Amino acid sequence: MYKRLTIVVLFFWPMLAGAADWHDVANTSLGQLKLDTTSVTRQGRLTKAVLVYEFKVEQRFSAPPKDVFNKREDTVLVDCAQPSLGLQSSRFFDKERLVNSFTEILANIKFSPAAPDTMAKTVVTAVCAALPKTKS
């Protein structure tokens, strides 16, 4: 009995260890923005993080094929020293089904300054606050 339990625990442990830890960043009229704090990592001078926006009402792409989606998952790069952020990739889901995605190479990512009282500033603040502290 214990042998089987041990095998099951050892088998599923990596999946549990890599599980996301979602924290609310913002609630808007469109939906809820969450940050996966386990995804926050330093990438040179930048900080990389994964955010999910769960929409209250289905959204539709303006360009064909005009798929609908209710969840958007973004990987962002944040410059905490000069508050700004850039979008590295986005994945769009209708429930759990992936309907569209894109990824930019680092050289093509455009960074936007995080102006006060904007969603960009809210995201930059949340990501930089979640950055794991390292020993000097």
N, C-alpha and C positions, 0 to 999 in steps of 0.2 A: 504494500500500500504506500509506504513512505517513499519507496524507490520510484514509483510512478509519479507521485506528487513532486518529487525532486526533479525528475526529468521534465515535467510540464513547466515548472517554475523556471528552470534553466533555459528551456526552449523559448518561452515568452518574455524573459527578462529584457533582452535587447529591444524588443518592441515597446515595452513599458518605459525603459530608460530614455528612449527617443521621443516620447510622447510630447505633444505641444502643451505649453502652459499659456493659455490665452488670457490677456488682460484687456479690459475695455479701455479704449483711447477716446472715443467720442460717440455720442448718440445724436443723430441728426434727424430731420424730418424724412430723409430717404432711408435711413437704416442705422446699423451699428458697425463701428470700426473697431477691430480687435488686433492686438499685437501678440505674436507668439514670442514670449520672452526667451524661450530656449533657442530661438533662431538668431538672436542678436550676437553678432561676432565682429571682431575687428578685422578689417581687410586693408592693411597698410594704414593710411591716414583716414580711411573711410570706415563707416560702420554699416554692416549689412543686416537687414531684418526682413521678416515676412509679416505682412499685415493682411487681414481679411475684412472685406466690407460685405456684410450681409444685408441685402436690400429688403425692405418691407413689401415692395411691389416689384413684379418682374420688370426688368429693363430690356430695351431692345437696341441692337446695334443700328446705326443710321445707314450704314453701307451694307450691300448684299453680302451674305445671304440673310441678313437681318434676323439672326437667331436671337432668342430671348435668354436672359440669364438673371439669376437672383443672388449670385455670390461672385465676388471678384477677389482673387488672391494675388497680391503684389509683392515682389521682392524689390526693396528699395535700398539705395545707398545713401547714407547720410554723412555730411561733413559736420561734425559737432564743433570744431574749432571756428569755422565760418558758417554759421547755421544755414544749411541749404540741403536739398535732397534731389535725387534723380531716380527715375524709374528704370530698373534693370529688366524686369519681366512682369507680365500679367497673364493670369489664367482666369477664364470666365466659365462659370458652371451654371447649368440649369439643374437644380437640385444637386445631385452628385455627378452628373454627366458633363464632361468637359466639352464646351461648345466652341471655344476660340482661345488662342494664346499667342503671345509674341515675346521675344527676347531681344535685347539690344546688347551689342558688344560695348565694353567699357568706353572705348574711344568715341562712340556715338551718343553716349548718355548726356543729356542736357540737364545741368543742375539749376534749380530754381531757388532763389533766396527765400528764407523762411521769414516773411514779413509778419509783424505782430498781428494778432487777431485773425489768423488764417489757419486753414486746415494743415497747410505745410508746416507752420510753426508748432501746431499741436503734435504732429507726427514726429518732427525733429526732437521736440522736448521729451516725448515718451520714449523714443528709441535711445536717445543719449542717456536718459535716466536708467534705462534697463541694461546699458552696457556693463558687462561684468568688470568689476574692479580688479586690476592686476597689481601684483606687488612690484615696486620699483627697485 
